[in-house]
Amino acid sequence: MELWRKRKEKGKARKCFLENGSIFLEKLIADCNGISNPIRMFSFDQISKATNDFDPKCCLNEYMQFRWYKGNIEGRPYTIKRYPERLYERKEEMAYNEIALSARVSNHSGFLKLIGCCLEFPFPVLVFEDLDYTVMNHRGSVGSFLEAPLLPWNVRLKIAKEIAIAITYLHTAFPRIIIHRDILPTNVFLDKNGKAKLADFFYAIALPEGKSWILEEQVYGIMGYIDPTYFSTRLLTEYSDVFSFGILMLKGEFTETIYRVGVRDIVEAERCQVDMLVNLTFRCCERSVEKRPKMIDVAKELKRIERSLS
């Protein structure tokens, strides 16, 4: 009976690999012109063993679209991302899109590095590096949402700068502008040295070459972070990421909490930095797209703010 079950699983895995492999290759060629950083292919058995068949005890975080697991393969720790068994057609395409775009940026230090994937499940399983990462919460800290202390001001400013640099890379490094569309605290990982890594390209999209905008049939993103212009017109541009970044600065409490009564985590010189960051944040959140700065200018301004104390 056990032998029959294993044969059935392997037959199903092979069928998934053939179907998913062709879709993935087509997506990779379309989005990256066939040029991408090499990634490793993992087997069904390797992923199942690493996660103990996706045991909840191995689950790091659970979201609506996917779950993060921690597991070891051949003695090395990895962070493993799994989609649910069922995704409707448009989101199925997004799953393959995430592999293609994650592979494209995996050599940049500002992103969670994609090591490889497994195509032997109904939907691809993604395998990322694991360097004792922690995920930020919606307060801009790490750990329990209510109990975790805020990160020191200089660390918050450094994280803001590193995220801005990563988004700038998406907007400027390739012939086709990449719009992330899902910039929020829980998509920011911090390594053991406090280095920020942007993750999750599920909603990301590469604009047609030579184009700076696209008209979407449906709006994607998380309410509260979505650009209101994009939400009302379905017109997606790089400035939608700028708006989301501004909201990240506000909702992630990179700026707000230092003005609360009883907070004593900054000195007067740092308060000047906070004032500059607040001003920059509000410019990013302008309702008018024309009044928002480009992400490259945001990154430059954050570098200048950070240097103002040195």
N, C-alpha and C positions, 0 to 999 in steps of 0.2 A: 504493500500500500504506500509506504514511504517512498519507494523507488518510483512508483507511478506518479506520485505527487511532484517529485523533483523533475521528472521528465516533462511533465505538463508545464511546470514553471519555466524550464529552459526553452520549451517550444514557444511559450508565450513571450519570453524575453527576446528570442530571436526574431519573432514577428514584429515586436515593438521596435527592435533595433533597425530592421530593414525599412519600416515605415517612417520612423522618426529620423533616421539617418538621411533619407532622401530630402525630407522637409528641411532639416538643418542645413544641408549642403546648399540647397536652393537659396535659403535665407542668407547664408554666409556670402555667397557669390553676389546676391542682389545688394546687400548692405555694405560689403567691404571690398567689392570687386575681386573677391577671391583672396585678398591680402589680409592676413590676420596673424596675431601671435599664436604659435602652436599651443594646443591644449591636449591633455591626456584623456583617453577614453577609459573609464572604469567599468567593471562588469557588474551585473546584477548581484552576484554572490559577494563581491567586495563591499558594495553599499549595504546590503542586507546584514552582513556580519558587522560592519562598522557601527551601524545604528541599532543592532540587535532587533532587526526587522521593524525599525522605526518605533522602538519602545519609547513611550512618553517620558521615561526617566532620562532619555538622551536628548530630549527636546529643550532647546535653549529659549526660544521665543515662538509664539504662535500668532499669526496674523490671518486676515480674511483670505488672502490669496496664496499663502504658503506657510511653511514652518521651517525654522532653523534647527538643525541637529548638530551635536558634537560627536565625532567618531574618529577612530584610528584605523588607518589602512597601511599595512606593511610597517607598523611601528611608528607611523607619523600621524600627528593629530591634524584633523581638518574640520572646517565648518561646512556643513552640508545643507543644501536648500532643496526642499521638496514641495512640489505643487500638489494640490488635491487630485484625486483620481479622475475628476470630471472638470473640464474647463469648456465654456462655450467657445465657438469657433474663433471669434476675434481675440479672445484672451489666450487661446491655444497658440495663435500666431505670435503673440507677445512673449510667450515662454521661449520660443526659439530665437526671437529677436534679442532677448536678454543675453543668451549665450553669445550671439554674434557680437553685440556691443561690449559686453564684459570682456570678451577675449581681445577686442580691439584696444581697450584702454588698460589692460592688465599689467603692462610694464610701467605705468605711471604710479608714483608713490602715493598719489592722492586717492586711490581707489582700492577697494578690497580685491585682492588678486585672485582671478579665476584660474584654478589649476587644471580643471577638466570637467567632464560631465559623464553621465551614464544615460544611454538612449534605450536601455532595455526595460524601462518601465513605461506605462501608458503615456506619461509625459516626462520630459527629461529631468534628471536630478543633477543639480549643479554642485560642484565640489570646489570650495574656496580654501585659501590658506588659513591657517589658524595660529595666531601668535598671542594667545591669551587675551583675545579681544573682549571688550565690554561694549555694550550698545547704549547709546544715550537714550534718555527718556524725554518726555515732552516738557520737562522743566529745564532741560539743558544740563542735567547732571547724570550720574550713572547709578544704577541700583534701583531700589524701591522708589516708586514715584513720589510718595509723600515723605518718606523718612530720609532719603538720600540728601546729604548736604550739597549745597551749590559748589561747583568747582571754583577755585580761586579766580579772581578777575583776569590775571595775566594768562591763565590757561584758557579761559573762555574766549579771550581776544585772539589767541593763537589758533584755536579751533575755527573761529570765524574766518580768519585769514586763509587757513588751509582748505576749508570748504570752498571759499571763493576762488582760489587758485584752481581747484579741481573742476569747478563748473566752467571757468574761463577756458580750460583745456578742451572741454567738450564743445564749446562754442567757436573755437578758433583753430584747433590743431588739424582738422580734416577738411577735405573738399566739401563735404556735406556737414552742415551744422547739426550737432546732436543736442536735442532738447531733453533734459532729464525728466521733467514733469512730476517728480515725486520727491522734492527736496523737503524733508522733515527730520526732526531729531532722531527718530528710530531707524533712519537709514544712514546714520553716522556711527561708525565703529571707531573706537579708540584702542590703539595697541598699548602694550605695557609701558611704552615711553610717552603716552599721551598724544601720539600722532593721529590726526583725524583721517579716516578713510571713508569716502562716499561709496555707498552700495545701492543695489536694487535698480536694475535697468528694465524692470518689467513694463513700466509705462513709457520708457524712453523711446524716442523716434529720431531717425536721421532724416532731415529735410532733403528734398531733391537737390541735386548739385546746382549751384548757382542761384538757389532760391533762399530767401530770408524768412519766409512764412509758408504756412499751409492751412487750408480750410478743412477742418475735421468734421466727419459725420457725427461723431460723438465726443463729448468732453470726458477726459480721464484725469484722475488725480484725487487728492483727499480734500474734502470740504474744509474750509478754513485756511487752506494753503493755496488754493487754486486762484490764479489771476482772474479778477472779475471781468476783464475785457475778453479773455479767452472763454470764460464761462458764458458770457452773454452773446458773443459773436461767433464762437468756435474757431476764431482766427488765432493760430498758435505761432508765436515768435520766440526768439531767445529772451525777450523781455518778460515772458511768463515765468521763466526760471529766476529772473531778477526779483520779481514780486515775491515768489515763494521763498527765496533766500531772505528777503526782508522780514517776512512773517516768521521764518525760523528764528531770526534774531529777537523778535518780540516775544513769540510764544515760548521759545526756548529760554527766556529770561536772561539773555546775554546782556540786556540793558536794564530792564524794568526793576529788578529786585534791589539794585543798589540804592534806589531812592526810598525804599521802605524804611519806616521807623525801626530803629534797633539794629539795622545792618551796619557793621563796622569793618567790612572786609576790604575797603579801599582807602587810600590816602588822597590828599587834595590833588596831587599831580595826576593820579589815576582818574580822578573825577573829570578832569579836562578831557582825558581819552574817552570816557564814557559819553560826555557831551558830543564829541565828534562822531562817535559811533551811533548815537541816537539820531543825529542829523542825517547821517548816511543811510540809516535804516529807514527813516521816513521818506527819503528820496526814492529808495527802492520800492516802497509801497505806494507810490503815487498812483492814483486811479488812471491818470492819463499816461499811456505808454510812452508818449513823446518826452515826458518829463523824467522818466527813469534813466539812470546811467547804464552804460553797458557793463557787463560783468567784468571785463578786463579793467575798467576804470574803478570798479568796486574793489577789486583785488589790490590795485595800486594804492588806493586810499587806505585800505586796511594795513598794508605794509607801512605806510607813512605814519599812521596812528600808533602802530606797535613800536616804531623806532622813536617816537616822540619822548619816550621815557629813558631811552638808552643814552 
